[in-house]
Amino acid sequence: MDLTTERRPKRDWWQKGRAFDLWSIPHFLFGILMAFLPSLAGTSFLTALALTIILAMLWEIYEKFVQIRETVQNSLLDIILPIVAFTLTSYILRIYSFQYSDLLVIAIAVLVLYTFTNISGWLAYRRRNRAFR
């Protein structure tokens, strides 16, 4: 068997999974970012939580609108993950006292990671769908 002619298909880590997939990471990071709103922007906990839920739901509606196909479990998890991340991060932020500047540095680091994962996923989507412009 000639190994030079045999080609295995590349594994696309960004393909949608049944429930969890790599896209779960930016959804979770979004929830973490939203948990910083009360401390950094002076919004109330309930306002930030409501925004998290609303934006997560709107994003899933947008995905349906642009015909991104995913399982029902994945869609539900994409809404639940930011809420869980928001709740856990809010709890941690209440237990430990951080200086404003420390919170800002952490939030920026999470934002950079969030941006990187979204761009990486988007580029993988473009590679998979050559007709996408």
Sequence and secondary structure as in RCSB ss.txt:
>XXXX:A:sequence
MDLTTERRPKRDWWQKGRAFDLWSIPHFLFGILMAFLPSLAGTSFLTALALTIILAMLWEIYEKFVQIRETVQNS
LLDIILPIVAFTLTSYILRIYSFQYSDLLVIAIAVLVLYTFTNISGWLAYRRRNRAFR
>XXXX:A:secstr
  TTT       TTS  SS  TTHHHHHHHHHHHHTHHHHH   HHHHHHHHHHHHHHHHHHHHHTT    HHHH
HHHHHHHHHHHHHHHHHHHHS   HHHHHHHHHHHHHHHHHHHHHHHHHHHHH TT  
